[in-house]
Amino acid sequence: MTEIRTPRLILRRWTDDDLVPLSEIHADPEVMRWIGDGSVLDLDETAEAIERWEEEWDDEGFGVFAVELLASGELIGAVGLTVPEGPAEVEHAVGICWRLGRPFWGQGYASEAAHATLEFALQDRGLDRVVAVNRSGNEESENVIRKLGMKQDGNASDPDSGALLSLHSIDLTEYEA
């Protein structure tokens, strides 16, 4: 089982006990407003997301981690790697993504988990490049992307919503652990 420990977090594969806490995070419109079309997800949709993430782990050797607080074991969100379905500019690339429950915003957890995930991608999994897709206006995620050392490659439109997206990437030669 793949597990990463940071000073405050454990990034790990998903368990059945994670479904309800993640569905509560997915039910928050503020959490979901920048993800996909901005719709909240119910329990069944959350179960489908976890199933897709676990299949990606099995198929690709990487995926989206469950993120829990080291001190309490509380699930605070999801951070990891996935192959984006669009826009076309990043299809077939490996993208980094994150979503945390609102009580855990502004405490550096997203940056801490994303940094550990980026290191995992480039050093452990041997990927040459990782991308990030951010919806225009999501300044909090833009800050995480900057902290990761990713550079903006351009813009695109979300194929589903038409929203403006900023595209970022970092490759192994640019990465500083």
Backbone as ProteinMPNN parsed JSONL, in Angstrom:
{"seq_chain_A": "MTEIRTPRLILRRWTDDDLVPLSEIHADPEVMRWIGDGSVLDLDETAEAIERWEEEWDDEGFGVFAVELLASGELIGAVGLTVPEGPAEVEHAVGICWRLGRPFWGQGYASEAAHATLEFALQDRGLDRVVAVNRSGNEESENVIRKLGMKQDGNASDPDSGALLSLHSIDLTEYEA", "coords_chain_A": {"N_chain_A": [[0.848, -1.193, 0.0], [0.602, 2.173, -0.879], [1.883, 4.904, 0.843], [2.378, 8.138, 2.105], [4.07, 10.154, 4.35], [3.966, 13.319, 5.811], [5.1, 16.198, 7.685], [2.659, 16.82, 8.998], [0.635, 15.281, 7.916], [-0.924, 12.32, 6.504], [-0.812, 10.701, 3.49], [-2.627, 8.469, 1.666], [-3.981, 5.364, 0.34], [-7.466, 4.767, -0.448], [-10.101, 3.873, 1.854], [-13.024, 2.028, 2.946], [-14.072, 3.443, 5.077], [-13.668, 6.073, 4.424], [-15.635, 7.062, 2.767], [-18.033, 8.413, 3.741], [-16.983, 10.754, 5.164], [-15.642, 12.011, 2.959], [-17.783, 12.402, 1.248], [-19.176, 14.325, 2.647], [-17.439, 16.486, 2.413], [-17.591, 16.789, -0.363], [-20.214, 17.624, -0.548], [-20.263, 20.266, 0.038], [-20.862, 23.355, -1.293], [-18.984, 25.45, -1.538], [-16.497, 24.174, -1.497], [-16.681, 22.684, -3.833], [-17.017, 24.495, -5.88], [-14.989, 25.21, -7.701], [-14.374, 22.907, -8.98], [-14.761, 20.685, -11.631], [-17.949, 21.112, -13.021], [-18.771, 22.605, -10.948], [-20.745, 21.549, -9.407], [-22.114, 20.029, -6.469], [-21.411, 16.807, -5.038], [-23.15, 13.767, -4.433], [-23.524, 10.98, -2.11], [-23.393, 8.575, -3.64], [-22.143, 9.497, -6.002], [-19.732, 10.314, -4.934], [-18.729, 7.849, -4.091], [-18.364, 6.7, -6.608], [-16.34, 8.387, -7.572], [-14.201, 7.769, -5.831], [-13.892, 5.102, -6.537], [-13.066, 5.373, -9.238], [-10.616, 6.699, -8.804], [-9.207, 4.732, -7.384], [-9.098, 2.723, -9.328], [-7.436, 4.016, -11.138], [-5.082, 4.04, -9.669], [-4.544, 1.292, -9.727], [-4.265, 0.851, -12.48], [-2.381, 2.769, -13.436], [-0.399, 3.125, -11.523], [-0.299, 5.315, -9.973], [-2.312, 7.834, -8.356], [-5.156, 9.455, -6.826], [-4.774, 10.482, -3.563], [-6.161, 9.726, -0.321], [-6.306, 12.124, 2.219], [-5.225, 12.558, 5.432], [-5.193, 13.923, 8.75], [-2.278, 13.665, 10.59], [-2.141, 13.789, 13.384], [-4.764, 13.273, 14.343], [-6.047, 11.457, 12.667], [-8.161, 12.199, 11.136], [-10.013, 12.485, 8.122], [-9.27, 14.839, 5.693], [-9.446, 15.528, 3.068], [-8.652, 15.205, -0.454], [-5.844, 14.593, -2.429], [-3.773, 14.388, -5.238], [-2.651, 12.524, -8.135], [-3.714, 12.444, -11.495], [-4.94, 11.523, -14.748], [-5.879, 13.995, -16.794], [-9.101, 14.577, -18.31], [-9.476, 16.562, -20.061], [-8.73, 20.007, -20.712], [-7.915, 19.651, -24.26], [-5.243, 20.378, -24.484], [-3.912, 19.284, -22.315], [-4.522, 16.632, -22.261], [-3.652, 13.247, -21.801], [-1.476, 13.899, -20.306], [-0.051, 13.94, -16.975], [-1.771, 15.082, -14.272], [-1.819, 17.157, -11.343], [-3.911, 17.374, -8.5], [-6.211, 18.732, -6.053], [-8.406, 18.834, -3.231], [-9.808, 20.062, -0.372], [-11.58, 19.831, 2.729], [-13.516, 22.595, 3.888], [-12.969, 23.486, 6.608], [-10.255, 23.095, 6.742], [-8.871, 24.776, 5.163], [-6.452, 27.337, 4.357], [-4.376, 26.687, 6.067], [-2.091, 25.642, 5.121], [-2.161, 22.966, 4.442], [-2.941, 22.001, 1.883], [-0.797, 22.815, 0.24], [1.296, 21.435, 1.487], [0.546, 18.726, 1.154], [0.331, 18.648, -1.648], [2.939, 19.246, -2.435], [4.304, 16.969, -1.442], [3.071, 15.069, -3.043], [3.859, 15.872, -5.605], [6.629, 15.453, -5.416], [6.558, 12.662, -5.079], [5.536, 11.969, -7.623], [7.556, 12.837, -9.452], [9.975, 11.849, -8.447], [9.607, 9.289, -7.213], [7.793, 7.875, -8.901], [8.884, 8.404, -11.336], [8.011, 10.18, -13.307], [8.269, 12.521, -15.973], [7.11, 14.99, -16.214], [4.618, 17.092, -14.8], [1.356, 18.403, -14.759], [-0.857, 21.161, -13.994], [-4.163, 22.23, -13.778], [-6.079, 25.052, -13.566], [-8.973, 26.807, -12.666], [-9.792, 30.013, -13.832], [-9.661, 32.68, -11.57], [-9.569, 31.258, -9.224], [-7.824, 31.878, -6.797], [-6.67, 30.786, -4.479], [-5.897, 28.154, -5.184], [-4.161, 28.871, -7.215], [-2.109, 30.0, -5.719], [-1.1, 27.705, -4.42], [-0.134, 26.331, -6.65], [1.909, 28.084, -7.471], [3.61, 27.843, -5.245], [4.492, 25.277, -5.645], [6.274, 25.614, -7.636], [5.52, 25.578, -10.254], [5.123, 26.593, -13.648], [3.229, 28.859, -15.668], [1.757, 27.733, -18.624], [-0.036, 28.551, -20.476], [-3.413, 29.246, -21.58], [-6.733, 27.848, -21.619], [-9.982, 26.649, -22.574], [-12.479, 25.253, -20.514], [-13.719, 22.167, -21.489], [-16.275, 21.318, -20.816], [-17.677, 23.319, -19.295], [-16.911, 25.714, -20.413], [-15.47, 27.566, -19.033], [-12.679, 29.741, -18.345], [-9.427, 28.479, -18.197], [-6.291, 28.195, -16.56], [-3.197, 26.884, -17.493], [-0.588, 24.963, -16.196], [2.771, 23.77, -15.625], [5.43, 21.569, -14.584], [8.654, 20.254, -14.94], [10.968, 17.538, -14.498], [13.55, 18.624, -14.591], [13.154, 21.19, -13.703], [12.247, 20.966, -11.171], [12.596, 21.353, -7.69], [13.322, 19.692, -4.883]], "CA_chain_A": [[0.0, 0.0, 0.0], [1.372, 3.405, -0.983], [1.58, 5.884, 1.885], [3.366, 9.199, 2.264], [3.906, 10.935, 5.578], [4.575, 14.635, 5.87], [5.112, 16.567, 9.104], [1.327, 16.885, 9.62], [-0.372, 14.56, 7.131], [-0.711, 11.015, 5.888], [-1.44, 10.527, 2.186], [-2.761, 7.023, 1.582], [-5.057, 4.845, -0.497], [-8.808, 4.936, 0.106], [-10.759, 2.764, 2.555], [-14.479, 2.179, 3.037], [-14.377, 4.446, 6.1], [-13.48, 7.416, 3.88], [-16.743, 7.468, 1.912], [-18.916, 9.421, 4.351], [-16.316, 12.051, 5.33], [-15.402, 12.663, 1.679], [-19.069, 12.86, 0.695], [-19.5, 15.573, 3.347], [-16.626, 17.509, 1.752], [-18.168, 16.968, -1.698], [-21.539, 18.241, -0.431], [-20.08, 21.688, 0.336], [-20.772, 24.112, -2.544], [-17.759, 26.255, -1.583], [-15.405, 23.275, -1.864], [-16.853, 22.164, -5.191], [-17.272, 25.546, -6.874], [-13.914, 25.279, -8.689], [-14.115, 21.545, -9.466], [-15.726, 20.269, -12.656], [-18.923, 22.158, -13.34], [-19.108, 23.297, -9.712], [-21.846, 20.867, -8.707], [-21.796, 19.167, -5.34], [-21.569, 15.381, -5.306], [-23.818, 13.029, -3.369], [-22.809, 9.813, -1.61], [-23.131, 7.652, -4.748], [-21.153, 10.114, -6.89], [-18.459, 10.261, -4.216], [-18.278, 6.455, -4.186], [-17.872, 6.52, -7.979], [-15.055, 9.086, -7.679], [-13.196, 6.954, -5.14], [-13.672, 3.912, -7.365], [-12.228, 5.795, -10.382], [-9.269, 6.972, -8.31], [-8.575, 3.456, -7.058], [-8.795, 2.066, -10.608], [-6.267, 4.678, -11.705], [-3.946, 3.491, -8.93], [-4.267, -0.058, -10.227], [-3.885, 0.897, -13.896], [-1.278, 3.685, -13.737], [0.629, 3.156, -10.49], [-0.471, 6.559, -9.221], [-3.721, 8.202, -8.252], [-5.526, 10.473, -5.847], [-4.637, 10.019, -2.184], [-6.925, 10.218, 0.823], [-5.404, 12.915, 3.063], [-5.698, 12.614, 6.814], [-4.327, 14.578, 9.724], [-1.448, 12.715, 11.315], [-2.427, 13.836, 14.818], [-6.085, 12.779, 14.727], [-6.572, 10.463, 11.736], [-9.349, 12.742, 10.463], [-9.908, 12.711, 6.688], [-9.464, 16.267, 5.407], [-9.648, 15.769, 1.65], [-8.052, 14.362, -1.476], [-4.77, 15.226, -3.197], [-3.078, 13.334, -5.951], [-2.318, 12.555, -9.546], [-4.72, 11.862, -12.373], [-4.807, 11.885, -16.155], [-7.037, 14.845, -17.073], [-9.927, 14.28, -19.48], [-9.486, 17.753, -20.895], [-8.836, 20.308, -22.131], [-7.054, 18.899, -25.172], [-3.842, 20.767, -24.274], [-3.292, 18.483, -21.252], [-4.904, 15.225, -22.343], [-2.55, 12.286, -21.787], [-0.465, 14.331, -19.332], [-0.42, 13.603, -15.606], [-2.095, 16.309, -13.566], [-1.936, 17.154, -9.89], [-5.185, 17.976, -8.099], [-6.471, 18.735, -4.614], [-9.622, 19.396, -2.655], [-9.837, 19.874, 1.072], [-12.742, 20.361, 3.424], [-13.356, 24.012, 4.2], [-12.307, 23.775, 7.888], [-8.819, 22.873, 6.642], [-8.31, 25.778, 4.26], [-5.654, 28.415, 4.925], [-3.437, 26.193, 7.071], [-0.934, 25.086, 4.438], [-2.292, 21.532, 4.191], [-2.969, 21.725, 0.436], [0.574, 22.941, -0.26], [2.101, 20.353, 2.067], [0.176, 17.473, 0.486], [0.65, 18.752, -3.072], [4.396, 19.138, -2.57], [4.651, 15.556, -1.26], [2.566, 14.356, -4.217], [4.73, 16.219, -6.727], [7.871, 14.712, -5.195], [6.212, 11.27, -5.378], [5.388, 11.832, -9.078], [8.791, 13.065, -10.193], [11.103, 11.08, -7.941], [9.266, 7.896, -6.959], [7.141, 7.274, -10.062], [9.709, 8.638, -12.509], [7.37, 10.99, -14.336], [9.114, 13.613, -16.448], [6.379, 16.262, -16.226], [3.31, 17.115, -14.144], [0.608, 19.61, -15.092], [-1.946, 21.591, -13.12], [-5.195, 22.993, -14.473], [-6.751, 25.868, -12.561], [-10.001, 27.688, -13.204], [-9.514, 31.432, -13.64], [-10.322, 33.249, -10.399], [-9.303, 30.444, -8.037], [-6.535, 32.391, -6.322], [-6.095, 29.889, -3.482], [-5.18, 27.102, -5.91], [-3.051, 29.521, -7.923], [-1.03, 30.13, -4.737], [-0.502, 26.376, -4.252], [0.607, 26.066, -7.885], [3.144, 28.877, -7.401], [4.478, 27.253, -4.224], [5.053, 24.058, -6.216], [7.265, 25.993, -8.638], [4.989, 25.348, -11.595], [5.056, 27.768, -14.513], [2.052, 28.894, -16.535], [2.022, 27.384, -20.026], [-1.038, 29.144, -21.348], [-4.811, 29.192, -21.152], [-7.623, 27.013, -22.414], [-11.372, 26.667, -22.117], [-12.993, 23.989, -20.004], [-14.566, 21.605, -22.539], [-17.647, 21.117, -20.343], [-18.345, 24.535, -18.825], [-16.462, 26.887, -21.155], [-14.731, 28.46, -18.139], [-11.276, 29.97, -18.663], [-8.508, 27.704, -17.379], [-4.865, 28.446, -16.723], [-2.469, 25.625, -17.56], [0.738, 25.072, -15.595], [3.517, 22.515, -15.612], [6.798, 21.524, -14.078], [9.295, 18.999, -15.325], [11.973, 17.06, -13.561], [14.708, 19.513, -14.57], [12.777, 22.438, -13.012], [11.775, 20.627, -9.824], [13.525, 21.425, -6.553], [12.703, 18.973, -3.759]], "C_chain_A": [[0.886, 1.247, 0.0], [0.914, 4.388, 0.09], [2.733, 6.871, 1.957], [3.043, 9.932, 3.561], [4.64, 12.258, 5.414], [4.592, 15.033, 7.344], [3.726, 16.536, 9.771], [0.292, 15.96, 9.003], [0.066, 13.148, 6.789], [-1.491, 11.016, 4.583], [-1.449, 9.03, 1.923], [-3.866, 6.643, 0.606], [-6.373, 4.93, 0.279], [-9.305, 3.674, 0.804], [-12.262, 3.034, 2.582], [-14.874, 3.263, 4.041], [-14.265, 5.878, 5.595], [-14.698, 7.941, 3.128], [-17.583, 8.579, 2.533], [-18.189, 10.746, 4.576], [-16.039, 12.763, 4.002], [-16.709, 13.145, 1.06], [-19.522, 14.145, 1.386], [-18.697, 16.732, 2.757], [-17.214, 17.827, 0.384], [-19.543, 17.632, -1.677], [-21.462, 19.747, -0.18], [-19.916, 22.467, -0.973], [-19.505, 24.965, -2.657], [-16.553, 25.406, -1.967], [-15.485, 22.957, -3.351], [-16.943, 23.252, -6.261], [-16.213, 25.638, -7.959], [-13.644, 23.935, -9.36], [-15.195, 21.141, -10.468], [-16.651, 21.408, -13.016], [-19.393, 22.901, -12.097], [-20.223, 22.656, -8.916], [-21.32, 20.071, -7.521], [-22.028, 17.716, -5.761], [-22.259, 14.708, -4.133], [-22.985, 11.799, -2.988], [-22.446, 8.849, -2.742], [-22.075, 8.207, -5.703], [-19.768, 10.13, -6.244], [-17.887, 8.852, -4.265], [-17.719, 6.173, -5.573], [-16.517, 7.2, -8.173], [-13.949, 8.268, -7.028], [-12.875, 5.713, -5.966], [-12.8, 4.239, -8.582], [-10.792, 6.028, -9.948], [-8.524, 5.678, -7.999], [-8.237, 2.671, -8.326], [-7.561, 2.688, -11.258], [-4.995, 4.214, -10.987], [-3.552, 2.146, -9.51], [-3.73, -0.039, -11.651], [-2.586, 1.665, -14.145], [-0.132, 3.647, -12.727], [0.675, 4.461, -9.727], [-1.961, 6.868, -9.193], [-3.92, 9.3, -7.233], [-5.483, 9.827, -4.462], [-5.779, 10.531, -1.309], [-5.92, 10.956, 1.705], [-6.007, 12.989, 4.456], [-4.681, 13.331, 7.681], [-3.568, 13.516, 10.505], [-1.847, 12.642, 12.791], [-3.735, 13.157, 15.201], [-6.618, 11.646, 13.857], [-7.797, 10.928, 10.98], [-9.082, 12.942, 8.973], [-10.198, 14.178, 6.407], [-9.653, 16.552, 3.927], [-8.922, 14.772, 0.779], [-7.008, 15.178, -2.233], [-4.082, 14.114, -3.974], [-2.851, 13.612, -7.413], [-3.413, 11.871, -10.348], [-4.414, 12.274, -13.812], [-6.043, 12.7, -16.519], [-7.78, 14.408, -18.336], [-10.005, 15.467, -20.426], [-9.019, 18.917, -20.067], [-7.791, 19.554, -22.954], [-5.574, 19.179, -24.933], [-3.147, 19.911, -23.209], [-3.732, 17.024, -21.271], [-3.644, 14.377, -22.463], [-1.377, 12.74, -20.918], [-0.907, 13.8, -17.96], [-0.602, 14.916, -14.861], [-2.148, 16.106, -12.07], [-3.22, 17.887, -9.517], [-5.327, 17.903, -6.585], [-7.844, 19.295, -4.336], [-9.632, 19.044, -1.178], [-11.136, 20.415, 1.624], [-12.471, 21.779, 3.887], [-12.701, 24.291, 5.553], [-10.78, 23.673, 7.829], [-8.133, 23.811, 5.663], [-7.44, 26.757, 5.034], [-4.655, 27.984, 5.973], [-2.206, 25.543, 6.445], [-1.029, 23.6, 4.136], [-2.273, 21.201, 2.702], [-1.56, 21.791, -0.134], [1.454, 21.802, 0.233], [1.82, 19.03, 1.348], [0.538, 17.501, -0.993], [2.154, 18.645, -3.299], [4.845, 17.681, -2.436], [4.209, 14.732, -2.468], [3.439, 14.634, -5.437], [6.07, 15.492, -6.608], [7.681, 13.23, -5.51], [6.163, 11.044, -6.891], [6.732, 11.853, -9.785], [9.945, 12.182, -9.732], [10.779, 9.609, -7.751], [8.708, 7.216, -8.208], [7.874, 7.563, -11.374], [9.029, 9.399, -13.628], [8.291, 12.144, -14.714], [8.458, 14.973, -16.292], [5.04, 16.075, -15.526], [2.655, 18.441, -14.485], [-0.397, 19.923, -13.988], [-2.882, 22.451, -13.961], [-5.975, 23.741, -13.414], [-7.779, 26.775, -13.238], [-9.674, 29.131, -12.85], [-10.331, 31.966, -12.467], [-10.071, 32.478, -9.12], [-7.907, 30.776, -7.517], [-5.876, 31.466, -5.303], [-5.305, 28.767, -4.155], [-4.007, 27.673, -6.695], [-1.855, 29.676, -6.99], [-0.324, 28.792, -4.507], [0.375, 26.059, -5.463], [1.933, 26.824, -7.893], [4.132, 28.27, -6.406], [5.133, 25.965, -4.711], [6.136, 24.35, -7.249], [6.808, 25.775, -10.062], [4.884, 26.668, -12.355], [3.825, 27.703, -15.397], [2.47, 28.668, -17.984], [1.055, 28.044, -20.983], [-2.419, 29.029, -20.735], [-5.578, 28.278, -22.081], [-9.03, 27.218, -21.879], [-11.746, 25.289, -21.618], [-13.941, 23.412, -21.042], [-16.02, 21.416, -22.121], [-18.365, 22.423, -20.029], [-18.007, 25.77, -19.648], [-15.665, 27.866, -20.314], [-13.272, 28.574, -18.588], [-10.401, 29.212, -17.666], [-7.094, 28.194, -17.61], [-4.155, 27.098, -16.601], [-1.048, 25.851, -17.066], [1.448, 23.736, -15.717], [4.849, 22.707, -14.921], [7.382, 20.218, -14.564], [10.427, 18.706, -14.361], [13.171, 18.002, -13.486], [14.429, 20.816, -13.825], [12.465, 22.203, -11.542], [12.903, 20.725, -8.807], [12.835, 20.833, -5.344], [12.727, 19.8, -2.489]], "O_chain_A": [[1.816, 1.35, 0.799], [-0.277, 4.668, 0.229], [3.903, 6.495, 1.882], [1.893, 10.283, 3.828], [5.776, 12.308, 4.943], [4.131, 14.258, 8.182], [3.622, 16.26, 10.966], [-0.823, 15.861, 9.514], [1.254, 12.824, 6.785], [-2.689, 11.298, 4.569], [-0.399, 8.388, 1.953], [-4.593, 7.503, 0.11], [-6.388, 5.136, 1.492], [-8.978, 2.556, 0.404], [-12.709, 4.139, 2.277], [-15.898, 3.925, 3.871], [-14.72, 6.805, 6.265], [-14.792, 9.142, 2.875], [-17.815, 9.6, 1.885], [-18.73, 11.79, 4.209], [-16.183, 13.982, 3.917], [-16.736, 14.193, 0.415], [-20.189, 14.972, 0.764], [-19.219, 17.838, 2.616], [-17.325, 18.995, 0.009], [-19.987, 18.152, -2.701], [-22.487, 20.429, -0.186], [-18.936, 22.263, -1.69], [-19.005, 25.178, -3.762], [-15.675, 25.876, -2.692], [-14.47, 22.962, -4.046], [-16.944, 22.934, -7.45], [-16.515, 26.108, -9.056], [-12.771, 23.842, -10.223], [-16.389, 21.242, -10.186], [-16.209, 22.526, -13.282], [-20.302, 23.727, -12.171], [-20.607, 23.164, -7.863], [-20.224, 19.514, -7.566], [-22.751, 17.442, -6.719], [-21.992, 15.034, -2.976], [-21.877, 11.61, -3.49], [-21.318, 8.36, -2.799], [-21.206, 7.466, -6.162], [-18.755, 9.978, -6.927], [-16.683, 8.68, -4.459], [-16.708, 5.483, -5.704], [-15.644, 6.662, -8.854], [-12.879, 8.094, -7.61], [-11.713, 5.321, -6.079], [-11.897, 3.473, -8.921], [-9.855, 5.612, -10.631], [-7.342, 5.546, -8.318], [-7.193, 2.021, -8.387], [-6.743, 1.987, -11.852], [-3.957, 4.019, -11.619], [-2.374, 1.886, -9.756], [-2.843, -0.82, -11.994], [-1.777, 1.254, -14.977], [0.979, 4.083, -13.031], [1.582, 4.69, -8.927], [-2.758, 6.255, -9.903], [-2.978, 9.984, -6.833], [-6.074, 8.773, -4.229], [-6.298, 11.626, -1.526], [-4.808, 10.472, 1.918], [-7.144, 13.424, 4.638], [-3.484, 13.347, 7.394], [-4.167, 12.572, 11.021], [-1.886, 11.56, 13.375], [-3.822, 12.534, 16.259], [-7.544, 10.945, 14.262], [-8.413, 10.145, 10.257], [-8.052, 13.501, 8.595], [-11.23, 14.706, 6.821], [-9.982, 17.677, 3.55], [-8.615, 13.655, 1.196], [-7.264, 16.316, -2.628], [-3.836, 13.032, -3.441], [-2.857, 14.755, -7.87], [-3.966, 10.852, -9.932], [-3.714, 13.258, -14.051], [-7.148, 12.157, -16.55], [-7.175, 13.935, -19.299], [-10.571, 15.345, -21.512], [-8.924, 18.818, -18.844], [-6.9, 18.905, -22.406], [-4.737, 18.304, -25.156], [-1.919, 19.821, -23.2], [-3.353, 16.256, -20.387], [-2.691, 14.753, -23.146], [-0.382, 12.024, -20.812], [-2.011, 13.276, -17.818], [0.298, 15.755, -14.825], [-2.478, 15.023, -11.586], [-3.576, 18.891, -10.134], [-4.652, 17.115, -5.921], [-8.375, 20.112, -5.089], [-9.485, 17.885, -0.792], [-11.725, 21.341, 1.065], [-11.342, 22.127, 4.235], [-11.937, 25.25, 5.657], [-10.091, 24.109, 8.751], [-6.948, 23.653, 5.369], [-7.659, 26.984, 6.224], [-4.129, 28.824, 6.703], [-1.377, 24.963, 7.148], [-0.072, 23.019, 3.622], [-1.651, 20.219, 2.299], [-1.164, 20.92, -0.909], [2.265, 21.266, -0.523], [2.745, 18.307, 0.979], [0.999, 16.499, -1.539], [2.591, 18.014, -4.262], [5.669, 17.21, -3.22], [4.903, 13.797, -2.869], [3.724, 13.725, -6.216], [6.585, 14.973, -7.599], [8.542, 12.612, -6.135], [6.685, 10.045, -7.386], [7.018, 10.992, -10.618], [10.799, 11.808, -10.535], [11.597, 8.755, -8.094], [9.11, 6.1, -8.535], [7.511, 7.015, -12.415], [9.428, 9.279, -14.786], [9.007, 12.678, -13.867], [9.142, 15.996, -16.243], [4.408, 15.026, -15.645], [3.313, 19.481, -14.5], [-0.737, 19.071, -13.166], [-2.444, 23.288, -14.749], [-6.479, 23.137, -12.467], [-7.492, 27.421, -14.245], [-9.322, 29.436, -11.711], [-11.537, 31.736, -12.38], [-10.334, 32.991, -8.032], [-6.943, 30.052, -7.765], [-4.65, 31.368, -5.266], [-4.183, 28.463, -3.75], [-2.97, 27.023, -6.823], [-0.712, 29.505, -7.414], [0.902, 28.744, -4.409], [1.496, 25.573, -5.313], [2.964, 26.271, -8.277], [5.33, 28.189, -6.675], [6.211, 25.602, -4.242], [6.837, 23.439, -7.69], [7.623, 25.785, -10.984], [4.594, 27.715, -11.776], [3.419, 26.623, -15.827], [3.389, 29.304, -18.499], [1.31, 28.09, -22.187], [-2.577, 28.756, -19.545], [-5.132, 27.972, -23.187], [-9.235, 27.879, -20.861], [-11.381, 24.279, -22.219], [-14.884, 24.092, -21.447], [-16.906, 21.36, -22.974], [-19.509, 22.625, -20.436], [-18.729, 26.766, -19.595], [-15.224, 28.896, -20.824], [-12.704, 27.63, -19.137], [-10.605, 29.29, -16.454], [-6.735, 28.567, -18.727], [-4.468, 26.287, -15.73], [-0.386, 26.808, -17.466], [0.812, 22.697, -15.891], [5.322, 23.823, -14.704], [6.698, 19.195, -14.6], [10.785, 19.531, -13.52], [13.754, 18.162, -12.414], [15.36, 21.476, -13.365], [12.424, 23.15, -10.756], [14.013, 20.243, -9.034], [11.871, 21.402, -4.833], [12.248, 19.348, -1.449]]}, "name": "protein", "num_of_chains": 1, "seq": "MTEIRTPRLILRRWTDDDLVPLSEIHADPEVMRWIGDGSVLDLDETAEAIERWEEEWDDEGFGVFAVELLASGELIGAVGLTVPEGPAEVEHAVGICWRLGRPFWGQGYASEAAHATLEFALQDRGLDRVVAVNRSGNEESENVIRKLGMKQDGNASDPDSGALLSLHSIDLTEYEA"}
